[in-house]
Amino acid sequence: MFEDFPQFVPQKICLSCQGCCRFLDEKSDWRPRESEGRVKTKKIRDVFYCQFLEEKSNKCSEYFNRPLQCVFYPFLVEKKEDKIVVGVHLACPFIQENLHMKDFDIYRKKLEGFFKEKNFIGFLKDNEYLVEDYSSYQAEIETLFSL
């Protein structure tokens, strides 16, 4: 269903970043969900890495089968009050550089159309575990649109 999900952050930039897929806490809320829980971590020095992240290459060993939240990142699906909204995680360096650019606005509109075209609300009703509560992190998230 999401094989053709439009990516915004170029792969080369993603692979050179040392941000996501690493957590300060073994039980971090930022770990992606799978249907049976959250992705496990492995401790490397003082950082907890996603179990799928290969430290030396910075590549995901499960890239083609990675959790859906990883496919969407840095875009987030969250429950906000009584709505389901799509936001963007402002911690992503590429987002910080491009958030107020024309290309980002074009992508946001494309993303909104993609979710509506794919009947994403229906999909989320069947996969409620994908809708997160990021209320503790609102300073890090900009809401883009409601579903």
LOZA-336186 format. One record per residue: x, y, z of N, C-alpha, C in turn. Coordinates in nm, 4 decimals, m for minus. Layout:
N
SEVO       nc1       nc2       nc3      cac1      cac2      cac3       cc1       cc2       cc3
SEVO         X         Y         Z         X         Y         Z         X         Y         Z
...
This chain:
147
SEVO       nc1       nc2       nc3      cac1      cac2      cac3       cc1       cc2       cc3
SEVO    0.0814   m0.1206    0.0000    0.0000    0.0000    0.0000    0.0855    0.1267    0.0000
SEVO    0.2035    0.1207    0.0656    0.2861    0.2402    0.0768    0.4207    0.2263    0.0059
SEVO    0.4291    0.1343   m0.0889    0.5527    0.1172   m0.1649    0.5865    0.2434   m0.2416
SEVO    0.4854    0.3177   m0.2813    0.5065    0.4393   m0.3605    0.4958    0.5663   m0.2757
SEVO    0.5193    0.5527   m0.1451    0.5144    0.6684   m0.0566    0.6201    0.7689   m0.1013
SEVO    0.5796    0.8928   m0.1246    0.6755    0.9928   m0.1738    0.7700    1.0393   m0.0624
SEVO    0.8987    1.0160   m0.0802    0.9980    1.0579    0.0182    1.0354    1.2039   m0.0047
SEVO    1.0591    1.2756    0.1021    1.1003    1.4161    0.0913    1.2507    1.4303    0.1155
SEVO    1.3022    1.3604    0.2139    1.4441    1.3706    0.2458    1.5210    1.2789    0.1506
SEVO    1.6139    1.3343    0.0733    1.6907    1.2501   m0.0194    1.7702    1.1430    0.0549
SEVO    1.7793    1.0251   m0.0047    1.8452    0.9109    0.0580    1.9895    0.9435    0.0968
SEVO    2.0621    1.0134    0.0106    2.2020    1.0463    0.0392    2.2126    1.1285    0.1684
SEVO    2.1192    1.2203    0.1883    2.1196    1.3031    0.3095    2.0840    1.2175    0.4302
SEVO    1.9846    1.1320    0.4149    1.9444    1.0425    0.5246    2.0620    0.9562    0.5693
SEVO    2.1318    0.8975    0.4749    2.2410    0.8060    0.5082    2.3614    0.8771    0.5695
SEVO    2.3723    1.0074    0.5481    2.4849    1.0802    0.6066    2.4508    1.1385    0.7435
SEVO    2.3249    1.1339    0.7815    2.2795    1.1896    0.9093    2.3061    1.0902    1.0229
SEVO    2.3288    1.1412    1.1384    2.3486    1.0568    1.2562    2.2359    1.0803    1.3571
SEVO    2.1177    1.1147    1.3080    2.0073    1.1519    1.3961    1.9123    1.0391    1.4290
SEVO    1.8183    1.0138    1.3419    1.7152    0.9158    1.3747    1.7748    0.7755    1.3837
SEVO    1.6986    0.6852    1.4351    1.7380    0.5451    1.4566    1.8331    0.5299    1.5749
SEVO    1.8574    0.6390    1.6457    1.9415    0.6391    1.7650    1.8632    0.7064    1.8764
SEVO    1.8779    0.6521    1.9966    1.7964    0.7009    2.1076    1.8826    0.7158    2.2326
SEVO    1.8476    0.8123    2.3143    1.9204    0.8324    2.4394    1.8781    0.7321    2.5451
SEVO    1.7579    0.6776    2.5280    1.7011    0.5866    2.6256    1.6618    0.4557    2.5568
SEVO    1.6892    0.3463    2.6203    1.6557    0.2146    2.5655    1.5059    0.2005    2.5365
SEVO    1.4232    0.2659    2.6151    1.2776    0.2555    2.6012    1.2162    0.3842    2.5428
SEVO    1.2905    0.4528    2.4606    1.2470    0.5804    2.4044    1.1109    0.5710    2.3343
SEVO    1.0296    0.6736    2.3531    0.9000    0.6830    2.2839    0.9172    0.7026    2.1339
SEVO    1.0363    0.7403    2.0901    1.0606    0.7640    1.9478    1.0897    0.6355    1.8706
SEVO    1.1049    0.5252    1.9404    1.1245    0.3982    1.8700    0.9978    0.3663    1.7917
SEVO    1.0121    0.3266    1.6661    0.8929    0.2959    1.5848    0.8160    0.1767    1.6407
SEVO    0.6875    0.1789    1.6165    0.6011    0.0679    1.6580    0.5922   m0.0366    1.5481
SEVO    0.5814   m0.1589    1.5938    0.5439   m0.2705    1.5081    0.4145   m0.3229    1.5693
SEVO    0.3464   m0.4120    1.5042    0.2163   m0.4556    1.5565    0.2280   m0.5190    1.6942
SEVO    0.3437   m0.5789    1.7244    0.3581   m0.6453    1.8544    0.4334   m0.5607    1.9574
SEVO    0.4593   m0.4375    1.9283    0.5292   m0.3498    2.0230    0.6224   m0.2540    1.9517
SEVO    0.7215   m0.2072    2.0236    0.8191   m0.1149    1.9637    0.9446   m0.1896    1.9213
SEVO    1.0149   m0.1313    1.8265    1.1416   m0.1857    1.7802    1.2383   m0.1915    1.8980
SEVO    1.3123   m0.2978    1.9064    1.4121   m0.3130    2.0135    1.5369   m0.2318    1.9789
SEVO    1.6194   m0.2085    2.0811    1.7425   m0.1338    2.0608    1.8626   m0.2173    2.1023
SEVO    1.9793   m0.1727    2.0587    2.1057   m0.2327    2.1016    2.1960   m0.1168    2.1442
SEVO    2.2649   m0.1353    2.2553    2.3491   m0.0273    2.3077    2.4868   m0.0319    2.2431
SEVO    2.5264    0.0814    2.1868    2.6597    0.0969    2.1295    2.7175    0.2226    2.1924
SEVO    2.8201    0.2034    2.2738    2.8759    0.3102    2.3556    2.7636    0.3694    2.4415
SEVO    2.7361    0.4969    2.4328    2.6346    0.5588    2.5199    2.5010    0.5815    2.4500
SEVO    2.4817    0.5209    2.3332    2.3614    0.5445    2.2541    2.2914    0.4115    2.2278
SEVO    2.1605    0.4158    2.2226    2.0811    0.2981    2.1893    2.0407    0.3077    2.0425
SEVO    2.0854    0.2110    1.9638    2.0571    0.2071    1.8208    1.9364    0.1178    1.7955
SEVO    1.8605    0.1519    1.6934    1.7557    0.0606    1.6459    1.8235   m0.0714    1.6129
SEVO    1.7571   m0.1799    1.6448    1.8149   m0.3122    1.6201    1.8466   m0.3358    1.4732
SEVO    1.7843   m0.2611    1.3842    1.8049   m0.2806    1.2404    1.9135   m0.1909    1.1817
SEVO    1.9596   m0.0931    1.2573    2.0581    0.0013    1.2050    2.1983   m0.0586    1.2114
SEVO    2.2636   m0.0613    1.0974    2.4012   m0.1081    1.0894    2.4922    0.0111    1.1171
SEVO    2.5655    0.0034    1.2263    2.6434    0.1184    1.2742    2.7431    0.1712    1.1715
SEVO    2.8207    0.0863    1.1113    2.9280    0.1317    1.0217    2.8757    0.1913    0.8911
SEVO    2.7742    0.1300    0.8329    2.7220    0.1781    0.7044    2.6096    0.2798    0.7210
SEVO    2.5532    0.2873    0.8422    2.4385    0.3745    0.8702    2.3174    0.3362    0.7857
SEVO    2.3081    0.2096    0.7505    2.1971    0.1605    0.6689    2.1091    0.0681    0.7515
SEVO    1.9851    0.0587    0.7082    1.8875   m0.0262    0.7745    1.8921   m0.1663    0.7139
SEVO    1.9130   m0.2659    0.7980    1.9173   m0.4039    0.7492    1.7792   m0.4532    0.7051
SEVO    1.6748   m0.3828    0.7460    1.5372   m0.4199    0.7116    1.4702   m0.3133    0.6258
SEVO    1.5501   m0.2385    0.5503    1.4992   m0.1211    0.4796    1.3701   m0.1497    0.4015
SEVO    1.3648   m0.2577    0.3273    1.2473   m0.2860    0.2443    1.1320   m0.3465    0.3233
SEVO    1.1565   m0.3797    0.4495    1.0513   m0.4309    0.5378    1.0458   m0.3516    0.6672
SEVO    1.0978   m0.2305    0.6653    1.1051   m0.1505    0.7873    0.9666   m0.1102    0.8331
SEVO    0.9529   m0.0779    0.9612    0.8224   m0.0350    1.0133    0.7695    0.0873    0.9378
SEVO    0.6389    0.0961    0.9293    0.5750    0.2039    0.8543    0.6125    0.3415    0.9086
SEVO    0.6297    0.3541    1.0385    0.6696    0.4832    1.0936    0.8067    0.5243    1.0408
SEVO    0.8927    0.4298    1.0111    1.0231    0.4602    0.9517    1.0064    0.5069    0.8070
SEVO    0.9141    0.4456    0.7365    0.8869    0.4873    0.5989    0.8420    0.6331    0.5983
SEVO    0.7571    0.6709    0.6914    0.7010    0.8057    0.6954    0.7975    0.9113    0.7487
SEVO    0.8887    0.8723    0.8386    0.9726    0.9693    0.9075    1.0486    1.0577    0.8085
SEVO    1.0547    1.1870    0.8332    1.0295    1.2649    0.9546    0.8851    1.3106    0.9713
SEVO    0.7948    1.2510    0.8954    0.6525    1.2834    0.9091    0.5900    1.1876    1.0086
SEVO    0.5005    1.2390    1.0898    0.4453    1.1645    1.2026    0.2935    1.1645    1.1967
SEVO    0.2334    1.0540    1.2333    0.0882    1.0440    1.2446    0.0564    1.0440    1.3927
SEVO   m0.0225    1.1399    1.4352   m0.0489    1.1503    1.5791   m0.1941    1.1835    1.6085
SEVO   m0.2334    1.1446    1.7277   m0.3657    1.1809    1.7784   m0.3465    1.3099    1.8549
SEVO   m0.4224    1.4099    1.8142   m0.4142    1.5407    1.8773   m0.5566    1.5838    1.9084
SEVO   m0.5866    1.5863    2.0377   m0.7229    1.6087    2.0840   m0.8113    1.5002    2.0249
SEVO   m0.9132    1.5346    1.9465   m1.0019    1.4322    1.8890   m0.9728    1.4047    1.7423
SEVO   m0.8588    1.4526    1.6933   m0.8270    1.4386    1.5511   m0.7021    1.3539    1.5318
SEVO   m0.6913    1.3017    1.4116   m0.5665    1.2404    1.3687   m0.5028    1.3413    1.2742
SEVO   m0.3779    1.3755    1.3037   m0.3080    1.4753    1.2234   m0.1746    1.4191    1.1755
SEVO   m0.1233    1.4825    1.0722    0.0109    1.4519    1.0232    0.0966    1.5731    1.0550
SEVO    0.2087    1.5461    1.1189    0.3023    1.6520    1.1523    0.4403    1.6163    1.1015
SEVO    0.5330    1.7082    1.1243    0.6712    1.6843    1.0845    0.7602    1.7057    1.2058
SEVO    0.8578    1.6170    1.2220    0.9504    1.6239    1.3350    1.0587    1.7275    1.3029
SEVO    1.0602    1.8333    1.3794    1.1511    1.9443    1.3544    1.2955    1.9130    1.3922
SEVO    1.3203    1.7993    1.4526    1.4571    1.7607    1.4878    1.5380    1.7169    1.3656
SEVO    1.4715    1.6847    1.2577    1.5401    1.6416    1.1357    1.6132    1.7617    1.0742
SEVO    1.7453    1.7528    1.0576    1.8203    1.8662    1.0023    1.7738    1.9082    0.8626
SEVO    1.7350    1.8125    0.7789    1.6875    1.8472    0.6446    1.5571    1.9252    0.6521
SEVO    1.4700    1.8879    0.7438    1.3449    1.9605    0.7633    1.3749    2.1014    0.8125
SEVO    1.4668    2.1147    0.9060    1.5021    2.2473    0.9568    1.5461    2.3406    0.8445
SEVO    1.6195    2.2881    0.7478    1.6690    2.3690    0.6375    1.5636    2.3963    0.5313
SEVO    1.4619    2.3117    0.5222    1.3677    2.3200    0.4095    1.2232    2.3492    0.4467
SEVO    1.1938    2.3613    0.5747    1.0555    2.3728    0.6204    0.9789    2.4882    0.5557
SEVO    1.0415    2.5991    0.5371    0.9702    2.7157    0.4839    1.0026    2.7430    0.3370
SEVO    1.0460    2.6401    0.2683    1.0789    2.6519    0.1265    0.9600    2.6078    0.0415
SEVO    0.9579    2.6539   m0.0807    0.8488    2.6221   m0.1734    0.8373    2.4703   m0.1958
SEVO    0.9525    2.4025   m0.2077    0.9497    2.2573   m0.2308    0.8819    2.1828   m0.1162
SEVO    0.8999    2.2317    0.0062    0.8345    2.1674    0.1199    0.6833    2.1833    0.1102
SEVO    0.6373    2.3007    0.0746    0.4931    2.3240    0.0628    0.4333    2.2375   m0.0479
SEVO    0.5044    2.2249   m0.1572    0.4584    2.1379   m0.2667    0.4498    1.9937   m0.2171
SEVO    0.5522    1.9493   m0.1441    0.5523    1.8132   m0.0911    0.4381    1.7929    0.0075
SEVO    0.4155    1.8901    0.0976    0.3081    1.8787    0.1965    0.1744    1.8545    0.1274
SEVO    0.1478    1.9272    0.0216    0.0219    1.9101   m0.0534    0.0163    1.7723   m0.1199
SEVO    0.1294    1.7290   m0.1737    0.1367    1.5963   m0.2354    0.1132    1.4875   m0.1304
SEVO    0.1722    1.5056   m0.0127    0.1569    1.4101    0.0966    0.0114    1.4014    0.1426
SEVO   m0.0527    1.5152    0.1578   m0.1928    1.5171    0.1988   m0.2797    1.4457    0.0959
SEVO   m0.2551    1.4710   m0.0308   m0.3292    1.4023   m0.1370   m0.3032    1.2525   m0.1366
SEVO   m0.1792    1.2138   m0.1122   m0.1428    1.0724   m0.1080   m0.2199    1.0001    0.0012
SEVO   m0.2217    1.0584    0.1217   m0.2918    0.9951    0.2329   m0.4418    0.9855    0.2061
SEVO   m0.4983    1.0865    0.1472   m0.6427    1.0829    0.1177   m0.6726    0.9834    0.0063
SEVO   m0.5871    0.9772   m0.0929   m0.6051    0.8840   m0.2037   m0.5953    0.7390   m0.1572
SEVO   m0.5087    0.7120   m0.0627   m0.4877    0.5757   m0.0141   m0.5882    0.5354    0.0933
SEVO   m0.6857    0.6211    0.1217   m0.7821    0.5945    0.2282   m0.7089    0.5610    0.3577
SEVO   m0.6175    0.6483    0.3920   m0.5309    0.6267    0.5065   m0.6080    0.6170    0.6373
SEVO   m0.7173    0.6909    0.6498   m0.7990    0.6844    0.7722   m0.8497    0.5418    0.7930
SEVO   m0.8985    0.4801    0.6886   m0.9441    0.3414    0.6993   m0.8311    0.2482    0.7393
SEVO   m0.7161    0.2692    0.6809   m0.5984    0.1893    0.7154   m0.5627    0.2072    0.8626
SEVO   m0.5668    0.3311    0.9117   m0.5327    0.3567    1.0516   m0.6332    0.2948    1.1483
SEVO   m0.7592    0.2878    1.1089   m0.8588    0.2235    1.1953   m0.8258    0.0763    1.2149
SEVO   m0.7658    0.0150    1.1136   m0.7254   m0.1253    1.1231   m0.5884   m0.1426    1.1888
SEVO   m0.5137   m0.0334    1.2013   m0.3771   m0.0370    1.2556   m0.3567    0.0773    1.3543
SEVO   m0.4399    0.0806    1.4553   m0.4388    0.1916    1.5513   m0.3044    0.2121    1.6191
SEVO   m0.2235    0.1090    1.6272   m0.0931    0.1209    1.6929   m0.0012    0.2218    1.6225
SEVO   m0.0330    0.2584    1.4972    0.0495    0.3535    1.4227    0.0226    0.4992    1.4599
SEVO   m0.0877    0.5247    1.5299   m0.1220    0.6607    1.5703   m0.0636    0.6847    1.7086
SEVO    0.0295    0.7776    1.7176    0.1035    0.8016    1.8412    0.0457    0.9190    1.9196
SEVO    0.0788    0.9222    2.0461    0.0515    1.0366    2.1314    0.1847    1.1076    2.1540
SEVO    0.2064    1.2153    2.0817    0.3295    1.2920    2.0944    0.3068    1.4193    2.1751
SEVO    0.2066    1.4201    2.2617    0.1725    1.5420    2.3357    0.2893    1.5944    2.4193
SEVO    0.3775    1.5085    2.4626    0.4930    1.5523    2.5417    0.6009    1.6182    2.4565
SEVO    0.5870    1.6088    2.3254    0.6922    1.6550    2.2349    0.6447    1.7649    2.1389
SEVO    0.5389    1.8347    2.1732    0.4807    1.9304    2.0792    0.5761    2.0404    2.0340
SEVO    0.6747    2.0757    2.1151    0.7721    2.1775    2.0741    0.8591    2.1280    1.9586
SEVO    0.8634    1.9964    1.9386    0.9461    1.9367    1.8336    0.8676    1.9039    1.7068
SEVO    0.7368    1.9292    1.7076    0.6517    1.8856    1.5972    0.5705    2.0024    1.5434
SEVO    0.5644    2.0129    1.4127    0.4751    2.1104    1.3501    0.3643    2.0333    1.2796
SEVO    0.2410    2.0628    1.3169    0.1275    1.9976    1.2525    0.1112    2.0519    1.1111
SEVO    0.0912    1.9609    1.0154    0.0779    2.0007    0.8761   m0.0660    1.9985    0.8274
SEVO   m0.1403    1.8907    0.8626   m0.2795    1.8816    0.8193   m0.3505    1.7724    0.8987
SEVO   m0.4829    1.7814    0.9009   m0.5676    1.6801    0.9657   m0.6117    1.5787    0.8629
SEVO   m0.6358    1.4574    0.9096   m0.6865    1.3523    0.8201   m0.8369    1.3381    0.8401
